[in-house]
Amino acid sequence: MPAVAPLVAPLLVRRVRDQYPKVLLSLSEGLGTVISDGVLTGQFDLGLFHADREVPSLAITHLLDEPMFLIGPEDGAGDGREAIDLAELPNFPLLLPEAPNPMRRMIDRLTADRGLALDIRETVNSTAMIKAMVAAGLGCTIQSYSFFHEETQHGSPRFRVRKIKGMSRNWSLARLEGRPAGGAVLAVAGVLADIARDFADAHYRQVPVG
């Protein structure tokens, strides 16, 4: 989840240093398919990504549901609305990753179920490139709060952000099923669950119970 990684990584490192100073983290960023493959091959002990389907041999824990937003360039022409309907998405030129990306699969599934044809101008497999292209006025994208949180925190918005009604994605934590989890892995998994819970309390209050 490249859009989420810059948000989660500093919190994870700080909490692990404070709570488990003997644990040495090794962090990587990539699309969901890359992370899930890394867990399957044993390259990663844990993977945080949007799980839109079950993956054989992976034990997946659902941490959080977060709403999705239509994100466009800041144009000063806001109409006062904070949300749009899913049916309005075909009206916007979109920059999205390719279909193997779990988030793209989710978008395609939701729009296909409603018979909506999206106006996809380019497929871009880089969150950083999409952010730069949106800021340059080349189109809009569909992403979560983590995509624009830095600008919001610094009070320097580059984007016009509108919540999409009826669209959300999950944060899911995966590890290799049947592989014994050591104390360090369990500790880090617990910290990630706490971060997701705190994030939901602060922004969404949508953490599943149990």
N, C-alpha and C positions, 0 to 999 in steps of 0.2 A: 504494500500500500504506500507508494511513494508520496502521496499527498499527506498521509498521516504520519509517516516516519519522522519528519522534522518536529512535529508536535510531541510525539511520544518519546523519542530518544532522549532528550534532555531530562525529562521527568524520570524515565527509567534509570538512567545512569545515576542521577542524584540520589534516588531512593535506594538503589542497590548499594551505592557507596556508603550511605548512612546506616542501612539496616544489615547489610551483609558485606562488610569490608573485605572479606577474604575471597569473594566471588569476582572473577575476572570476566567481564563481558566481551564478546566479539559480535559486533552489529553489522548487518548488511541490509541493503535496501534493494527492492526489486518489485516487479509486477507480481500479482498473486500466483500466476502459474510458475514463475521462477521460485518463489518462496515455497510453495507446496512441493515442487519437485526437489528442492533442497532438503526439505524435511524427509521426504520419501527415501532419498539416497543417503541420509545420515549426515549430510553436510551441515544441517542446522538441527539443534535440539528442539527448538520451538519456532513456530512461524505465526506471525500476526497478519491476517489478510481477510478480504471479503470472501466468504465461502457461500457461493450460490447453489452448491450441490454437494452431496456426499462424495468423498474421495476414498476409494478402497485403501485400507491399511493406514489411514489417518484417524486419530482420535481428535475430534473437533469439539471445542467448547465455545458456545456462543456467549460473547461478553457484552455486546452493546448494539442497539439499533440507532442509527442517526439519520435524520432527514437529509434529503438531497436538495441542491440549489441550482437554479439556472444562473450562471455567472457570465456577465458581459462586461464590456468596457464601460467605465464611468463616463457618462455623457451629459450629466446634469439635467436629463430630461425625465427624471422619475415621475411616475404618475401617482405616487402616494401609496401604491399597493405593496404589500410585503410578500405576497404569494401569487402564484399563477396555477392554473389547472394543467394537468398532464396533456389535455387535448390541445393546448396552446403551443406546445413545443415545436410542431412543424413550421411555425411562423418565424423561427430563429435559425440563422446559419450556425452550424455546430462544428466544433473541433473535438473529435473523440478518438480514443484508442481503438485498435482493431478488435474484432470480435473475440479472439481468444481471451481477452481481458475479462475477468469476472464481472466488473462493473458494466462494461459494454454489453455483455450477455444479458445482464439484468435489465438494462435500458431497452435493448432490442426486444426482450420478452414482454415487458410491460407495454411497449408501444404497439407491438404486433398483435397482442391480445385485444387491443382497442382499434385496430385497423389504421394506425397512424403511420404516415410515411415521413421520416425525418429528413431535413435538409442538411446532410452531412457534407461539408465543403472539403475537408481533409481528414484523413486518419493520421493521428500523431501519437506515437508510443513513448511519450516523454511528458511527465507532469510539468517539468521546468519549461519545455518548449511551448506547451499549451498555455501556461501562465503568461509567458512573454507575448505570445500571439494574441491572446485575449486583451492584454493590456495595450497592445498596439492597434486594437480596433479591427482585427481580422476575423472576428467571429465570437461566438459564445461557447461555453462548455457546461457540462453537468458534473458537479462535484459536491463534496461535503464541506462542512465548516472549516476543516483543517486546511483546505485550499487557500482560504483568504484570511485565516486567523491572525497571521503576522501583521498584515496591513491594518486590520481592525485594532489590534493591540497598540500599534504605533500611531494610530490616529491619522494614517495617510492612505485612505482608500483609493485603490486604482480600479475598483470593480463596482459594477452595479449588481447587486445580489438579490435574488427573489426565490423564496422557498417554493418547491414544486409539491403541490398537494398530492398525496398518495404515493410518493416515491421515497424510499429509504433503503439503506444498506446496513449490513452488519459488520462489526469487528468480531472475528473469530480467531481463537488460538488453537493451533494444531501441533500435535506431536505424533511420532511414529507409534502406531498401535502395537502393543505387545512388547515394546522396548522399555525396560525398567528405567524409571526416571529417578536420577540422583537427587540428593538434597538441594544442590544448587539450581537444578532445573525446576524443581517444585517451588523453590523460593522465588525465582524470577517469574514463574507463571503466576504466583500469588501477587507479586508487585504489579504485573500487567493487569490483572483483574481489578486490583485496587485503583489503578489509573483510569481504567474504563469506567468504573463506578463513579469516581470523583468527576470525571469528564461529563458523564450523564447527569449527575446531580447539578453541575454548574450550567449545563447548556440544554439538556433534553429531558432528563428525568424519565428515561425509557429503558433502564436496565431491567432485564427479565428477572423475575423472582425465582429463587431456588437455583 
